[in-house]
Structure formats: C-alpha cells, structure tokens
C-alpha cells in the first residue's frame, strides 16, 4: 500500500460563502497550519 501524506499549508476563510451556504459559525476549520495527516492508501 502507498502512504499518503497531507499537510495543511494554508487556511482560508470566505465569509461571503459561509453566509451564503452555512449557518453563521465562528470557527469554520479547526485545522492548524503545518498539521500533518498520514494514511495508508
């Protein structure tokens, strides 16, 4: 199996899209820049 590594490089917040498609929320994403996820594919 191949290992897959995903690293959070940047967080973006699009308030216009949140207002259009979501209920108002304060924290759209709990990920941190530099956070790494590794899974077996």
PQR file with spaces between the fields and no chain letter, atoms N, CA, C, O and H, PARSE charges and radii, in Angstrom:
ATOM       1  N    UNK     1       0.828   -1.195    0.000 -0.4000 1.5000
ATOM       2  CA   UNK     1       0.000    0.000    0.000 -0.0000 2.0000
ATOM       3  C    UNK     1       0.867    1.252    0.000  0.5500 1.7000
ATOM       4  O    UNK     1       1.973    1.259    0.541 -0.5500 1.4000
ATOM       5  N    UNK     2       0.358    2.290   -0.603 -0.4000 1.5000
ATOM       6  CA   UNK     2       1.046    3.575   -0.604 -0.0000 2.0000
ATOM       7  C    UNK     2       0.612    4.392    0.607  0.5500 1.7000
ATOM       8  O    UNK     2      -0.544    4.343    1.026 -0.5500 1.4000
ATOM       9  H    UNK     2      -0.540    2.284   -1.043  0.4000 1.0000
ATOM      10  N    UNK     3       1.555    5.139    1.157 -0.4000 1.5000
ATOM      11  CA   UNK     3       1.216    6.061    2.233 -0.0000 2.0000
ATOM      12  C    UNK     3       0.924    7.417    1.619  0.5500 1.7000
ATOM      13  O    UNK     3       1.601    7.857    0.690 -0.5500 1.4000
ATOM      14  H    UNK     3       2.494    5.179    0.816  0.4000 1.0000
ATOM      15  N    UNK     4      -0.080    8.061    2.148 -0.4000 1.5000
ATOM      16  CA   UNK     4      -0.471    9.391    1.672 -0.0000 2.0000
ATOM      17  C    UNK     4      -0.236   10.381    2.807  0.5500 1.7000
ATOM      18  O    UNK     4      -0.673   10.165    3.937 -0.5500 1.4000
ATOM      19  H    UNK     4      -0.629    7.703    2.903  0.4000 1.0000
ATOM      20  N    UNK     5       0.458   11.463    2.490 -0.4000 1.5000
ATOM      21  CA   UNK     5       0.741   12.498    3.484 -0.0000 2.0000
ATOM      22  C    UNK     5       0.068   13.778    3.038  0.5500 1.7000
ATOM      23  O    UNK     5       0.274   14.245    1.918 -0.5500 1.4000
ATOM      24  H    UNK     5       0.813   11.638    1.572  0.4000 1.0000
ATOM      25  N    UNK     6      -0.736   14.339    3.920 -0.4000 1.5000
ATOM      26  CA   UNK     6      -1.412   15.617    3.649 -0.0000 2.0000
ATOM      27  C    UNK     6      -0.953   16.606    4.707  0.5500 1.7000
ATOM      28  O    UNK     6      -1.052   16.337    5.904 -0.5500 1.4000
ATOM      29  H    UNK     6      -0.904   13.959    4.829  0.4000 1.0000
ATOM      30  N    UNK     7      -0.451   17.751    4.264 -0.4000 1.5000
ATOM      31  CA   UNK     7      -0.001   18.801    5.171 -0.0000 2.0000
ATOM      32  C    UNK     7      -0.850   20.042    4.945  0.5500 1.7000
ATOM      33  O    UNK     7      -1.052   20.474    3.810 -0.5500 1.4000
ATOM      34  H    UNK     7      -0.370   17.970    3.291  0.4000 1.0000
ATOM      35  N    UNK     8      -1.342   20.610    6.040 -0.4000 1.5000
ATOM      36  CA   UNK     8      -2.121   21.849    5.954 -0.0000 2.0000
ATOM      37  C    UNK     8      -1.147   22.988    5.673  0.5500 1.7000
ATOM      38  O    UNK     8      -0.291   23.302    6.500 -0.5500 1.4000
ATOM      39  H    UNK     8      -1.178   20.259    6.962  0.4000 1.0000
ATOM      40  N    UNK     9      -1.284   23.603    4.500 -0.4000 1.5000
ATOM      41  CA   UNK     9      -0.369   24.663    4.102 -0.0000 2.0000
ATOM      42  C    UNK     9      -0.939   26.060    4.391  0.5500 1.7000
ATOM      43  O    UNK     9      -0.203   26.991    4.720 -0.5500 1.4000
ATOM      44  H    UNK     9      -1.980   23.348    3.829  0.4000 1.0000
ATOM      45  N    UNK    10      -2.241   26.180    4.263 -0.4000 1.5000
ATOM      46  CA   UNK    10      -2.847   27.496    4.413 -0.0000 2.0000
ATOM      47  C    UNK    10      -4.303   27.319    4.826  0.5500 1.7000
ATOM      48  O    UNK    10      -4.969   26.369    4.413 -0.5500 1.4000
ATOM      49  H    UNK    10      -2.839   25.425    3.995  0.4000 1.0000
ATOM      50  N    UNK    11      -4.778   28.232    5.634 -0.4000 1.5000
ATOM      51  CA   UNK    11      -6.189   28.259    5.993 -0.0000 2.0000
ATOM      52  C    UNK    11      -6.812   29.481    5.336  0.5500 1.7000
ATOM      53  O    UNK    11      -6.235   30.568    5.353 -0.5500 1.4000
ATOM      54  H    UNK    11      -4.238   29.003    5.969  0.4000 1.0000
ATOM      55  N    UNK    12      -7.972   29.299    4.767 -0.4000 1.5000
ATOM      56  CA   UNK    12      -8.681   30.414    4.146 -0.0000 2.0000
ATOM      57  C    UNK    12     -10.093   30.456    4.695  0.5500 1.7000
ATOM      58  O    UNK    12     -10.695   29.420    4.976 -0.5500 1.4000
ATOM      59  H    UNK    12      -8.441   28.416    4.753  0.4000 1.0000
ATOM      60  N    UNK    13     -10.605   31.641    4.840 -0.4000 1.5000
ATOM      61  CA   UNK    13     -11.966   31.823    5.332 -0.0000 2.0000
ATOM      62  C    UNK    13     -12.680   32.755    4.372  0.5500 1.7000
ATOM      63  O    UNK    13     -12.251   33.889    4.159 -0.5500 1.4000
ATOM      64  H    UNK    13     -10.115   32.483    4.612  0.4000 1.0000
ATOM      65  N    UNK    14     -13.760   32.278    3.798 -0.4000 1.5000
ATOM      66  CA   UNK    14     -14.536   33.053    2.837 -0.0000 2.0000
ATOM      67  C    UNK    14     -15.882   33.384    3.461  0.5500 1.7000
ATOM      68  O    UNK    14     -16.842   32.622    3.343 -0.5500 1.4000
ATOM      69  H    UNK    14     -14.108   31.356    3.971  0.4000 1.0000
ATOM      70  N    UNK    15     -15.940   34.537    4.131 -0.4000 1.5000
ATOM      71  CA   UNK    15     -17.149   34.918    4.851 -0.0000 2.0000
ATOM      72  C    UNK    15     -18.368   35.019    3.943  0.5500 1.7000
ATOM      73  O    UNK    15     -19.480   34.708    4.371 -0.5500 1.4000
ATOM      74  H    UNK    15     -15.160   35.156    4.228  0.4000 1.0000
ATOM      75  N    UNK    16     -18.178   35.450    2.691 -0.4000 1.5000
ATOM      76  CA   UNK    16     -19.322   35.561    1.785 -0.0000 2.0000
ATOM      77  C    UNK    16     -19.926   34.180    1.496  0.5500 1.7000
ATOM      78  O    UNK    16     -21.147   34.050    1.407 -0.5500 1.4000
ATOM      79  H    UNK    16     -17.275   35.702    2.343  0.4000 1.0000
ATOM      80  N    UNK    17     -19.088   33.155    1.350 -0.4000 1.5000
ATOM      81  CA   UNK    17     -19.603   31.809    1.117 -0.0000 2.0000
ATOM      82  C    UNK    17     -20.207   31.209    2.381  0.5500 1.7000
ATOM      83  O    UNK    17     -21.213   30.503    2.314 -0.5500 1.4000
ATOM      84  H    UNK    17     -18.096   33.261    1.423  0.4000 1.0000
ATOM      85  N    UNK    18     -19.600   31.484    3.530 -0.4000 1.5000
ATOM      86  CA   UNK    18     -20.153   30.997    4.796 -0.0000 2.0000
ATOM      87  C    UNK    18     -21.552   31.559    4.996  0.5500 1.7000
ATOM      88  O    UNK    18     -22.468   30.829    5.376 -0.5500 1.4000
ATOM      89  H    UNK    18     -18.783   32.058    3.585  0.4000 1.0000
ATOM      90  N    UNK    19     -21.721   32.838    4.744 -0.4000 1.5000
ATOM      91  CA   UNK    19     -23.036   33.460    4.903 -0.0000 2.0000
ATOM      92  C    UNK    19     -24.047   32.891    3.906  0.5500 1.7000
ATOM      93  O    UNK    19     -25.228   32.755    4.225 -0.5500 1.4000
ATOM      94  H    UNK    19     -20.977   33.431    4.436  0.4000 1.0000
ATOM      95  N    UNK    20     -23.588   32.564    2.719 -0.4000 1.5000
ATOM      96  CA   UNK    20     -24.496   32.083    1.684 -0.0000 2.0000
ATOM      97  C    UNK    20     -24.903   30.625    1.901  0.5500 1.7000
ATOM      98  O    UNK    20     -26.060   30.275    1.671 -0.5500 1.4000
ATOM      99  H    UNK    20     -22.628   32.675    2.460  0.4000 1.0000
ATOM     100  N    UNK    21     -23.973   29.764    2.340 -0.4000 1.5000
ATOM     101  CA   UNK    21     -24.230   28.332    2.373 -0.0000 2.0000
ATOM     102  C    UNK    21     -24.264   27.711    3.771  0.5500 1.7000
ATOM     103  O    UNK    21     -24.708   26.572    3.912 -0.5500 1.4000
ATOM     104  H    UNK    21     -23.032   30.048    2.527  0.4000 1.0000
ATOM     105  N    UNK    22     -23.824   28.399    4.778 -0.4000 1.5000
ATOM     106  CA   UNK    22     -23.726   27.815    6.114 -0.0000 2.0000
ATOM     107  C    UNK    22     -24.485   28.654    7.136  0.5500 1.7000
ATOM     108  O    UNK    22     -24.813   29.816    6.897 -0.5500 1.4000
ATOM     109  H    UNK    22     -23.463   29.325    4.664  0.4000 1.0000
ATOM     110  N    UNK    23     -24.751   28.038    8.271 -0.4000 1.5000
ATOM     111  CA   UNK    23     -25.218   28.818    9.411 -0.0000 2.0000
ATOM     112  C    UNK    23     -24.014   29.594    9.921  0.5500 1.7000
ATOM     113  O    UNK    23     -22.890   29.097    9.850 -0.5500 1.4000
ATOM     114  H    UNK    23     -24.484   27.094    8.466  0.4000 1.0000
ATOM     115  N    UNK    24     -24.222   30.791   10.429 -0.4000 1.5000
ATOM     116  CA   UNK    24     -23.059   31.559   10.924 -0.0000 2.0000
ATOM     117  C    UNK    24     -22.294   30.762   11.983  0.5500 1.7000
ATOM     118  O    UNK    24     -22.874   30.294   12.962 -0.5500 1.4000
ATOM     119  H    UNK    24     -25.135   31.194   10.487  0.4000 1.0000
ATOM     120  N    UNK    25     -20.996   30.618   11.773 -0.4000 1.5000
ATOM     121  CA   UNK    25     -20.142   29.904   12.715 -0.0000 2.0000
ATOM     122  C    UNK    25     -18.880   30.721   12.936  0.5500 1.7000
ATOM     123  O    UNK    25     -18.464   31.483   12.063 -0.5500 1.4000
ATOM     124  H    UNK    25     -20.525   30.998   10.977  0.4000 1.0000
ATOM     125  N    UNK    26     -18.277   30.560   14.096 -0.4000 1.5000
ATOM     126  CA   UNK    26     -17.075   31.327   14.410 -0.0000 2.0000
ATOM     127  C    UNK    26     -15.809   30.624   13.942  0.5500 1.7000
ATOM     128  O    UNK    26     -14.879   31.278   13.470 -0.5500 1.4000
ATOM     129  H    UNK    26     -18.615   29.940   14.805  0.4000 1.0000
ATOM     130  N    UNK    27     -15.761   29.308   14.067 -0.4000 1.5000
ATOM     131  CA   UNK    27     -14.566   28.550   13.698 -0.0000 2.0000
ATOM     132  C    UNK    27     -14.916   27.599   12.568  0.5500 1.7000
ATOM     133  O    UNK    27     -15.419   26.501   12.804 -0.5500 1.4000
ATOM     134  H    UNK    27     -16.516   28.777   14.451  0.4000 1.0000
ATOM     135  N    UNK    28     -14.650   28.020   11.346 -0.4000 1.5000
ATOM     136  CA   UNK    28     -15.004   27.205   10.193 -0.0000 2.0000
ATOM     137  C    UNK    28     -14.105   25.980   10.072  0.5500 1.7000
ATOM     138  O    UNK    28     -14.508   24.970    9.495 -0.5500 1.4000
ATOM     139  H    UNK    28     -14.241   28.912   11.154  0.4000 1.0000
ATOM     140  N    UNK    29     -12.898   26.061   10.609 -0.4000 1.5000
ATOM     141  CA   UNK    29     -11.954   24.962   10.448 -0.0000 2.0000
ATOM     142  C    UNK    29     -11.049   24.884   11.685  0.5500 1.7000
ATOM     143  O    UNK    29     -10.449   25.879   12.093 -0.5500 1.4000
ATOM     144  H    UNK    29     -12.571   26.882   11.077  0.4000 1.0000
ATOM     145  N    UNK    30     -10.965   23.707   12.262 -0.4000 1.5000
ATOM     146  CA   UNK    30     -10.135   23.527   13.453 -0.0000 2.0000
ATOM     147  C    UNK    30      -8.733   23.027   13.120  0.5500 1.7000
ATOM     148  O    UNK    30      -7.967   22.700   14.027 -0.5500 1.4000
ATOM     149  H    UNK    30     -11.453   22.899   11.931  0.4000 1.0000
ATOM     150  N    UNK    31      -8.385   22.964   11.841 -0.4000 1.5000
ATOM     151  CA   UNK    31      -7.044   22.543   11.450 -0.0000 2.0000
ATOM     152  C    UNK    31      -6.041   23.658   11.714  0.5500 1.7000
ATOM     153  O    UNK    31      -6.396   24.837   11.726 -0.5500 1.4000
ATOM     154  H    UNK    31      -9.006   23.230   11.104  0.4000 1.0000
ATOM     155  N    UNK    32      -4.794   23.277   11.925 -0.4000 1.5000
ATOM     156  CA   UNK    32      -3.717   24.239   12.147 -0.0000 2.0000
ATOM     157  C    UNK    32      -2.720   24.138   10.999  0.5500 1.7000
ATOM     158  O    UNK    32      -2.459   23.045   10.497 -0.5500 1.4000
ATOM     159  H    UNK    32      -4.506   22.319   11.916  0.4000 1.0000
ATOM     160  N    UNK    33      -2.165   25.268   10.583 -0.4000 1.5000
ATOM     161  CA   UNK    33      -1.148   25.249    9.535 -0.0000 2.0000
ATOM     162  C    UNK    33       0.048   24.410   10.005  0.5500 1.7000
ATOM     163  O    UNK    33       0.495   24.533   11.146 -0.5500 1.4000
ATOM     164  H    UNK    33      -2.377   26.156   10.990  0.4000 1.0000
ATOM     165  N    UNK    34       0.548   23.571    9.125 -0.4000 1.5000
ATOM     166  CA   UNK    34       1.649   22.687    9.471 -0.0000 2.0000
ATOM     167  C    UNK    34       1.192   21.335    9.985  0.5500 1.7000
ATOM     168  O    UNK    34       2.007   20.421   10.110 -0.5500 1.4000
ATOM     169  H    UNK    34       0.185   23.471    8.199  0.4000 1.0000
ATOM     170  N    UNK    35      -0.097   21.184   10.287 -0.4000 1.5000
ATOM     171  CA   UNK    35      -0.617   19.906   10.774 -0.0000 2.0000
ATOM     172  C    UNK    35      -0.491   18.864    9.659  0.5500 1.7000
ATOM     173  O    UNK    35      -0.738   19.163    8.491 -0.5500 1.4000
ATOM     174  H    UNK    35      -0.759   21.927   10.184  0.4000 1.0000
ATOM     175  N    UNK    36      -0.104   17.643   10.029 -0.4000 1.5000
ATOM     176  CA   UNK    36       0.151   16.589    9.043 -0.0000 2.0000
ATOM     177  C    UNK    36      -0.753   15.399    9.335  0.5500 1.7000
ATOM     178  O    UNK    36      -0.957   15.011   10.485 -0.5500 1.4000
ATOM     179  H    UNK    36       0.097   17.400   10.978  0.4000 1.0000
ATOM     180  N    UNK    37      -1.286   14.835    8.259 -0.4000 1.5000
ATOM     181  CA   UNK    37      -2.091   13.619    8.328 -0.0000 2.0000
ATOM     182  C    UNK    37      -1.426   12.587    7.435  0.5500 1.7000
ATOM     183  O    UNK    37      -1.053   12.891    6.302 -0.5500 1.4000
ATOM     184  H    UNK    37      -1.120   15.151    7.324  0.4000 1.0000
ATOM     185  N    UNK    38      -1.277   11.371    7.937 -0.4000 1.5000
ATOM     186  CA   UNK    38      -0.702   10.284    7.135 -0.0000 2.0000
ATOM     187  C    UNK    38      -1.674    9.114    7.201  0.5500 1.7000
ATOM     188  O    UNK    38      -2.128    8.722    8.275 -0.5500 1.4000
ATOM     189  H    UNK    38      -1.581   11.125    8.858  0.4000 1.0000
ATOM     190  N    UNK    39      -1.983    8.567    6.030 -0.4000 1.5000
ATOM     191  CA   UNK    39      -2.854    7.392    5.992 -0.0000 2.0000
ATOM     192  C    UNK    39      -2.312    6.400    4.967  0.5500 1.7000
ATOM     193  O    UNK    39      -1.588    6.766    4.042 -0.5500 1.4000
ATOM     194  H    UNK    39      -1.614    8.885    5.157  0.4000 1.0000
ATOM     195  N    UNK    40      -2.676    5.156    5.154 -0.4000 1.5000
ATOM     196  CA   UNK    40      -2.301    4.110    4.208 -0.0000 2.0000
ATOM     197  C    UNK    40      -3.392    4.022    3.155  0.5500 1.7000
ATOM     198  O    UNK    40      -4.558    3.790    3.474 -0.5500 1.4000
ATOM     199  H    UNK    40      -3.265    4.858    5.906  0.4000 1.0000
ATOM     200  N    UNK    41      -3.006    4.208    1.899 -0.4000 1.5000
ATOM     201  CA   UNK    41      -3.975    4.259    0.821 -0.0000 2.0000
ATOM     202  C    UNK    41      -4.264    2.969    0.198  0.5500 1.7000
ATOM     203  O    UNK    41      -5.072    2.897   -0.728 -0.5500 1.4000
ATOM     204  H    UNK    41      -2.059    4.396    1.640  0.4000 1.0000
